[in-house]
Amino acid sequence: MPTESPRPSRKGPLLDREEYVEQEYFFRIYRERLQDGVPSQEILKTVNEEILSTTRLPMAIDFMRSEILHNGRVSDAMTRLPHYFTPFQAYVMTRADAEEARFEQLTALLILEREAHYRAHEPVPAGLFVYQLECIARNRLGYGDGLQAMSLDPMYSDAWTDWIQRIRFQLGTTELADLIFRASQHVHTLRQKRTTSSAPPVRTLSPPDEPSPDEPSPTSASLSADRQPGNPLPGTEPAVQTLFGEQEGRIARANIGRDPFYFFAALQRQLDYPAVPRAASEKDIEQVPPAVEARLQKIEQRLKLVELEQKGGIDLTKFYRDNREQLKPLEDL
């Protein structure tokens, strides 16, 4: 039984754009040739000559080829190269290589292909986070280990890493849209509007009236009411660092209480976030191509004729029974 590869505990470096461009090409060629029935060893042997030699990807492919010859899994090689492949990339391939998981390797390669394409074209941490989280949710890859792998991505700052680590334990009790709304600029905008609208009017310079000794002043009454449990003073709520923009916060607020996949789809439409590939449904997998189906029908008919011949001959009359009335007797010919 193969041993599990050690998980990275720190972030790797952020790669240059040309590295992600070549990664996108590599994952696409790998996926397409697997669909054509080419073995992984042969793909890694030939694709190495097509990759730009000024990048570090050819060396990574050489290591992947030696690793797959040793234990038959590409994910182990990606896990052992944390300075080149991100923990999320290695985690996706590890889940695809797991025997108990119903997660196809073709889908995993398509996920990494689109992620590399997004990284090569002016990515933002918010867009990468939404894409990676939706990949985990749609393919049921596991939130605990998946978010742990996401938090070690080099594109995320320390504030992002701390927030992702924190929401690992909050997603079960708090909606994702609510968590993103609290960490967005839109929250601060709403608080500023609320503070401005509730600001007291400007007082004149006339001397204030003497308050009655038996009646508390309005100022003290308002302060005592504000200090009641459940009614904190304005601006004293737990502060969350702003990680998402104004528009992300508005979309998140509108999707609180709704299906999270509707939230993901809205972000993709409005902010041009990358679309997550969906795994092929069982109906699409079980569907036989028309040409193959016609071929199978012909083979089935031939097998029936062979069985009839073995049982004592073929009764040809049943093949023209419906047209027997149209046939003329032999003596009339």
C-alpha positions as CSV (number, residue, x, y, z in Angstrom):
1,M,0.0,0.0,0.0
2,P,1.6,3.3,-1.0
3,T,2.4,5.8,1.7
4,E,0.7,9.2,1.8
5,S,3.0,12.1,0.6
6,P,3.8,14.7,3.2
7,R,1.6,17.8,3.1
8,P,3.4,21.2,2.7
9,S,3.3,23.4,5.8
10,R,4.4,26.7,4.2
11,K,3.8,28.7,1.1
12,G,5.9,28.4,-2.1
13,P,6.9,31.3,-4.3
14,L,4.6,33.1,-6.7
15,L,5.6,32.0,-10.2
16,D,6.0,34.2,-13.3
17,R,3.2,34.5,-15.9
18,E,5.0,32.3,-18.4
19,E,5.0,29.4,-16.0
20,Y,1.2,29.5,-15.7
21,V,0.8,29.8,-19.4
22,E,2.8,26.6,-19.9
23,Q,1.0,24.9,-17.1
24,E,-2.3,25.6,-18.8
25,Y,-1.0,24.1,-22.0
26,F,0.4,21.1,-20.2
27,F,-2.8,20.3,-18.3
28,R,-4.9,20.7,-21.5
29,I,-2.6,18.4,-23.6
30,Y,-2.5,15.9,-20.8
31,R,-6.3,15.8,-20.5
32,E,-6.9,15.6,-24.3
33,R,-4.4,12.8,-24.8
34,L,-5.8,10.8,-21.9
35,Q,-9.1,11.0,-23.6
36,D,-7.5,9.6,-26.8
37,G,-6.3,6.6,-24.8
38,V,-2.6,7.5,-24.6
39,P,-0.9,6.2,-21.4
40,S,0.3,8.8,-18.9
41,Q,3.9,7.6,-19.2
42,E,3.9,8.2,-22.9
43,I,2.2,11.6,-22.5
44,L,4.8,12.8,-20.0
45,K,7.6,11.6,-22.2
46,T,6.4,13.4,-25.4
47,V,4.9,16.6,-23.9
48,N,8.2,17.5,-22.3
49,E,9.6,18.4,-25.7
50,E,6.7,20.8,-26.4
51,I,7.0,22.9,-23.3
52,L,9.0,26.1,-23.3
53,S,12.5,25.3,-22.2
54,T,13.0,28.7,-20.4
55,T,10.4,27.7,-17.8
56,R,10.9,25.2,-14.9
57,L,8.0,23.0,-16.0
58,P,10.1,20.6,-18.1
59,M,12.1,19.7,-15.0
60,A,8.9,19.2,-13.1
61,I,7.5,16.9,-15.8
62,D,10.7,14.8,-15.7
63,F,10.2,14.3,-12.0
64,M,6.5,13.5,-12.5
65,R,7.4,10.9,-15.1
66,S,9.9,9.2,-12.8
67,E,7.4,9.3,-9.9
68,I,4.6,7.8,-12.0
69,L,6.9,5.0,-13.1
70,H,7.7,4.3,-9.4
71,N,4.3,4.4,-7.8
72,G,1.8,5.1,-10.7
73,R,0.5,8.4,-9.3
74,V,1.1,12.0,-10.6
75,S,-0.2,13.5,-7.4
76,D,2.7,12.3,-5.3
77,A,5.1,14.1,-7.6
78,M,3.1,17.4,-7.4
79,T,3.0,17.1,-3.6
80,R,6.8,16.7,-3.5
81,L,7.3,19.9,-5.6
82,P,5.7,22.6,-3.3
83,H,8.1,25.2,-4.7
84,Y,6.4,24.8,-8.1
85,F,2.9,23.3,-7.7
86,T,0.6,24.9,-5.2
87,P,-0.9,22.8,-2.4
88,F,-4.4,23.2,-4.0
89,Q,-3.1,21.7,-7.3
90,A,-1.6,18.8,-5.5
91,Y,-4.7,18.3,-3.4
92,V,-7.0,18.2,-6.5
93,M,-4.8,15.5,-8.2
94,T,-4.6,13.6,-4.9
95,R,-8.3,13.4,-4.7
96,A,-8.5,12.2,-8.3
97,D,-5.9,9.5,-7.7
98,A,-7.7,8.2,-4.6
99,E,-9.4,4.9,-5.2
100,E,-12.4,5.5,-3.0
101,A,-13.2,8.9,-4.5
102,R,-15.7,9.3,-7.4
103,F,-13.7,12.2,-8.9
104,E,-12.3,11.7,-12.4
105,Q,-8.8,12.6,-13.4
106,L,-10.1,14.3,-16.5
107,T,-12.2,16.7,-14.4
108,A,-9.2,17.4,-12.1
109,L,-7.0,18.3,-15.1
110,L,-9.7,20.6,-16.5
111,I,-9.9,22.3,-13.1
112,L,-6.2,22.9,-13.0
113,E,-6.2,24.0,-16.6
114,R,-8.7,26.8,-16.0
115,E,-7.0,27.8,-12.8
116,A,-3.7,28.2,-14.6
117,H,-5.5,30.3,-17.3
118,Y,-6.9,32.6,-14.6
119,R,-3.5,33.0,-12.9
120,A,-1.9,34.0,-16.2
121,H,-4.5,36.8,-16.8
122,E,-4.4,39.4,-14.0
123,P,-5.9,37.4,-11.2
124,V,-7.2,38.7,-7.9
125,P,-7.3,36.8,-4.6
126,A,-11.0,37.1,-4.3
127,G,-11.6,35.5,-7.7
128,L,-9.1,32.7,-7.0
129,F,-10.7,32.0,-3.6
130,V,-14.2,31.8,-5.1
131,Y,-13.1,29.5,-7.9
132,Q,-11.2,27.1,-5.7
133,L,-14.0,26.9,-3.1
134,E,-16.6,26.2,-5.8
135,C,-14.3,23.4,-7.2
136,I,-14.3,21.8,-3.7
137,A,-18.0,22.2,-3.2
138,R,-19.2,20.9,-6.6
139,N,-16.9,17.9,-6.6
140,R,-17.2,17.1,-2.9
141,L,-13.5,17.1,-2.3
142,G,-13.7,17.9,1.5
143,Y,-13.8,21.3,3.1
144,G,-11.4,20.7,5.9
145,D,-8.4,19.6,3.9
146,G,-9.4,21.6,0.9
147,L,-9.4,24.9,2.7
148,Q,-6.2,24.0,4.4
149,A,-4.6,23.6,1.0
150,M,-6.1,26.8,-0.3
151,S,-4.8,28.8,2.7
152,L,-1.2,28.0,1.7
153,D,-1.5,29.4,-1.8
154,P,1.2,32.0,-2.5
155,M,-1.3,34.4,-4.0
156,Y,-3.0,34.9,-0.6
157,S,-1.5,37.4,1.9
158,D,-1.2,36.7,5.6
159,A,-4.6,38.3,6.2
160,W,-6.2,36.0,3.6
161,T,-4.5,33.0,5.1
162,D,-5.7,33.7,8.6
163,W,-9.3,34.4,7.3
164,I,-9.4,31.1,5.3
165,Q,-8.1,29.2,8.3
166,R,-10.8,30.8,10.5
167,I,-13.7,30.0,8.2
168,R,-12.8,26.3,8.1
169,F,-14.6,26.1,11.4
170,Q,-17.4,28.5,10.5
171,L,-18.8,27.1,7.3
172,G,-20.8,24.5,9.1
173,T,-22.8,27.1,11.1
174,T,-22.5,30.2,9.0
175,E,-23.4,30.8,5.3
176,L,-20.6,31.5,2.9
177,A,-22.4,34.6,1.6
178,D,-22.6,35.9,5.1
179,L,-18.9,35.3,5.7
180,I,-17.9,37.1,2.5
181,F,-20.3,40.0,3.2
182,R,-18.7,40.6,6.6
183,A,-15.2,40.7,5.1
184,S,-16.2,43.1,2.3
185,Q,-16.0,46.8,1.8
186,H,-19.8,46.9,1.5
187,V,-20.0,46.4,5.3
188,H,-17.9,49.5,6.0
189,T,-20.0,51.5,3.5
190,L,-23.2,50.5,5.3
191,R,-21.7,51.4,8.7
192,Q,-20.6,54.8,7.5
193,K,-24.1,55.5,6.1
194,R,-25.7,54.4,9.4
195,T,-23.3,56.5,11.4
196,T,-23.9,59.6,9.3
197,S,-27.7,59.2,9.4
198,S,-27.7,58.7,13.2
199,A,-25.4,61.6,14.0
200,P,-26.9,64.2,16.5
201,P,-27.8,67.6,15.1
202,V,-25.4,70.5,15.7
203,R,-26.3,72.4,18.9
204,T,-26.5,76.2,19.2
205,L,-24.4,78.2,21.5
206,S,-27.3,79.0,23.8
207,P,-26.8,77.7,27.4
208,P,-28.5,74.3,27.9
209,D,-31.5,74.0,30.2
210,E,-30.8,72.6,33.7
211,P,-31.9,69.0,33.9
212,S,-34.1,67.9,36.8
213,P,-32.3,66.0,39.5
214,D,-34.9,63.2,39.4
215,E,-34.8,62.8,35.6
216,P,-31.7,61.4,33.9
217,S,-30.2,63.4,31.1
218,P,-30.8,62.2,27.5
219,T,-27.1,61.6,27.1
220,S,-26.8,59.2,30.0
221,A,-30.0,57.4,29.1
222,S,-28.9,56.8,25.5
223,L,-25.5,55.6,26.7
224,S,-27.1,53.2,29.2
225,A,-29.4,51.8,26.5
226,D,-26.5,51.4,24.1
227,R,-24.6,49.4,26.7
228,Q,-27.3,46.8,27.1
229,P,-26.4,43.2,26.1
230,G,-27.0,42.5,22.4
231,N,-26.9,46.3,21.6
232,P,-23.2,47.2,21.3
233,L,-22.0,50.7,20.8
234,P,-21.6,51.8,17.1
235,G,-18.2,50.8,15.8
236,T,-17.5,48.3,18.6
237,E,-18.4,45.2,16.6
238,P,-15.6,42.7,16.0
239,A,-13.6,44.0,13.1
240,V,-12.9,41.9,10.1
241,Q,-10.2,43.0,7.7
242,T,-11.6,44.0,4.3
243,L,-10.7,41.2,1.8
244,F,-13.5,41.6,-0.8
245,G,-14.6,44.7,-2.7
246,E,-17.8,46.7,-2.7
247,Q,-19.5,44.7,-5.5
248,E,-18.6,41.3,-4.0
249,G,-20.2,42.4,-0.7
250,R,-23.4,43.6,-2.4
251,I,-23.7,40.3,-4.3
252,A,-23.0,38.4,-1.1
253,R,-25.6,40.3,0.9
254,A,-28.3,39.7,-1.8
255,N,-27.5,35.9,-1.7
256,I,-27.7,35.3,2.0
257,G,-30.2,32.5,2.6
258,R,-30.1,31.3,-1.0
259,D,-28.3,28.3,-2.7
260,P,-24.5,28.9,-2.6
261,F,-24.3,27.8,-6.2
262,Y,-26.5,30.8,-7.2
263,F,-24.0,33.0,-5.4
264,F,-21.1,31.5,-7.3
265,A,-23.0,32.0,-10.6
266,A,-23.8,35.6,-9.8
267,L,-20.1,36.3,-9.1
268,Q,-19.1,34.7,-12.4
269,R,-21.6,36.8,-14.4
270,Q,-21.0,40.1,-12.7
271,L,-17.2,40.0,-12.0
272,D,-16.1,37.6,-14.7
273,Y,-14.7,35.1,-12.3
274,P,-13.6,31.8,-13.9
275,A,-16.3,29.2,-14.4
276,V,-15.8,25.8,-12.6
277,P,-16.0,22.7,-14.8
278,R,-18.7,20.3,-13.9
279,A,-18.2,16.6,-13.7
280,A,-20.0,14.5,-16.4
281,S,-23.3,13.2,-15.2
282,E,-24.1,9.5,-15.0
283,K,-26.5,10.0,-17.9
284,D,-23.8,11.4,-20.1
285,I,-21.4,8.6,-19.1
286,E,-23.8,5.8,-19.8
287,Q,-25.0,7.2,-23.1
288,V,-23.7,5.1,-26.1
289,P,-22.7,7.0,-29.3
290,P,-25.2,6.3,-32.2
291,A,-22.6,4.7,-34.4
292,V,-21.6,2.3,-31.7
293,E,-25.2,1.5,-30.9
294,A,-26.0,0.7,-34.5
295,R,-22.9,-1.6,-34.7
296,L,-24.0,-3.4,-31.5
297,Q,-27.5,-4.0,-33.0
298,K,-25.9,-5.6,-36.1
299,I,-23.7,-7.9,-34.0
300,E,-26.8,-8.9,-31.9
301,Q,-28.7,-9.9,-35.0
302,R,-25.8,-12.0,-36.3
303,L,-25.5,-13.7,-32.9
304,K,-29.2,-14.6,-33.1
305,L,-28.7,-16.2,-36.5
306,V,-25.8,-18.2,-35.3
307,E,-27.9,-19.5,-32.4
308,L,-30.8,-20.5,-34.7
309,E,-28.4,-22.3,-37.0
310,Q,-27.0,-24.3,-34.1
311,K,-30.5,-25.3,-32.9
312,G,-31.4,-27.0,-36.2
313,G,-31.5,-24.6,-39.0
314,I,-32.8,-21.1,-39.8
315,D,-36.5,-20.7,-40.6
316,L,-36.5,-18.2,-43.4
317,T,-40.3,-18.0,-43.6
318,K,-40.5,-15.7,-40.6
319,F,-38.5,-13.1,-42.4
320,Y,-41.0,-12.7,-45.2
321,R,-44.2,-13.8,-43.3
322,D,-45.6,-10.3,-43.5
323,N,-45.2,-10.2,-47.3
324,R,-46.4,-13.8,-48.0
325,E,-49.6,-12.6,-49.6
326,Q,-47.8,-10.5,-52.1
327,L,-45.6,-13.4,-53.3
328,K,-46.8,-15.5,-56.3
329,P,-46.8,-19.3,-56.3
330,L,-43.8,-20.9,-58.0
331,E,-46.0,-22.6,-60.7
332,D,-47.4,-19.2,-61.8
333,L,-43.9,-18.0,-62.6
